[in-house]
Structure formats: C-alpha cells, structure tokens
Amino acid sequence: DWMKRKFEKAKSMEEKARLLKEDLEAKRKQLEEEKVKLMQKLLLVIKEFQVLSISQNYAKLLESKISVINLHIKGSDPKTTESLRKTKERLEKMLKLVQETLKQP
C-alpha cells in the first residue's frame, strides 16, 4: 500500500520512524472518530431503552391498578361501583395507548 512504499523509500531511520509515527497518528485519529460515532449511537440506544423501560414499568403499574380495582368491584355492591368502573375504563384506555406505543418500531 501507499504507506509501505513510502516507508521503503525512506532513506534514514529517523525518516522511517517519522513515517511510522505519522501513520500511527492517522490511524489513532481515525479510531478516535469512530469511537465518538459509536458512543453517539450508544447514547441513542440507551435513551431509547430508557423510554421503553419507563413505558413498560408504567404499563405494569396500570395493569396492577386495574387488577386492584377489579378486586374492589367484585367485592363491592354493584350499586356503589360506578366511579370504580369509570376509573377502570380510563386506566384501560391509558394502558392500551402505552401498549400501542411499545409495539411501535
């Protein structure tokens, strides 16, 4: 390759050392730039994971609340459970929205 030919044409050890150093510096710079790009990608993936994780935890919380309300509804007089039923319906709508969000790519 180009660097190898240049190295072989170098006349002194100092010139060869300088060429090797320049080549190593160029490679180091290239690797550093690649590292920065990979770190940026990693941060994006971490943020996406955090959003999904929070949404999953919120979905579990909603499911738990719905379950508790169901227990109250089953153990109560049907005449007194209207507000519980409305709350349950609202929570189920919220849960459906969160679950749909989690399904999106």
C-alpha positions in Angstrom: 0.0 0.0 0.0 0.9 3.7 -0.2 2.4 3.9 3.3 4.5 0.7 2.8 6.0 2.1 -0.4 6.8 5.4 1.2 8.4 3.6 4.2 10.6 1.5 1.9 11.7 4.6 0.0 12.7 6.4 3.2 16.5 6.7 3.5 17.2 7.1 7.2 15.9 5.5 10.3 14.6 8.9 11.5 12.6 9.3 8.3 11.2 5.8 8.7 10.3 6.5 12.4 8.6 9.7 11.4 6.6 8.0 8.8 5.5 5.2 11.2 4.6 7.8 13.8 2.5 9.8 11.2 0.8 6.5 10.1 0.0 5.6 13.7 -1.3 9.1 14.5 -3.6 9.0 11.4 -4.9 5.6 12.5 -5.4 6.8 16.1 -7.3 9.8 14.8 -9.5 7.6 12.6 -10.2 5.2 15.5 -11.0 8.1 17.8 -13.5 9.5 15.3 -15.1 6.0 15.0 -15.2 5.8 18.8 -17.1 9.1 19.0 -19.6 7.9 16.4 -20.1 4.6 18.3 -20.6 6.5 21.6 -23.2 8.7 20.0 -25.0 5.6 18.6 -24.8 4.0 22.1 -26.3 7.1 23.8 -29.2 7.0 21.3 -29.8 3.3 22.0 -29.6 3.9 25.8 -32.1 6.7 25.6 -34.5 4.5 23.5 -34.1 1.8 26.1 -34.9 4.2 28.9 -38.1 5.3 27.2 -39.2 1.7 26.5 -38.3 0.7 30.1 -40.2 3.5 31.6 -43.2 2.8 29.4 -43.1 -0.9 30.3 -42.9 -0.1 34.0 -45.9 2.3 33.6 -47.8 -0.4 31.7 -47.2 -2.8 34.6 -48.3 -0.1 37.1 -51.6 0.4 35.1 -52.2 -3.3 34.9 -51.7 -3.5 38.7 -54.1 -0.7 39.4 -56.7 -2.2 37.1 -56.4 -5.5 38.9 -56.9 -3.9 42.3 -59.9 -2.0 41.0 -61.3 -5.3 39.7 -61.0 -6.8 43.1 -62.8 -3.9 44.7 -65.6 -4.1 42.1 -66.0 -7.8 42.6 -66.1 -7.4 46.4 -68.5 -4.4 46.5 -72.2 -3.8 46.0 -72.8 -3.2 42.2 -74.7 0.0 43.1 -71.7 1.6 44.6 -69.1 0.7 42.0 -69.9 3.2 39.2 -66.9 5.5 39.9 -64.6 2.5 40.1 -65.8 1.3 36.8 -65.2 4.7 35.2 -61.7 4.8 36.7 -61.1 1.3 35.4 -62.2 2.3 31.9 -59.8 5.3 31.9 -56.9 3.2 33.1 -57.6 0.6 30.4 -57.6 3.3 27.7 -54.3 4.6 29.1 -52.9 1.1 29.2 -53.9 0.5 25.6 -52.1 3.6 24.5 -48.9 2.7 26.3 -49.0 -0.8 24.9 -49.5 0.5 21.3 -46.6 2.9 21.9 -44.4 -0.1 23.0 -45.3 -2.0 19.8 -44.1 0.7 17.5 -40.6 0.1 16.0 
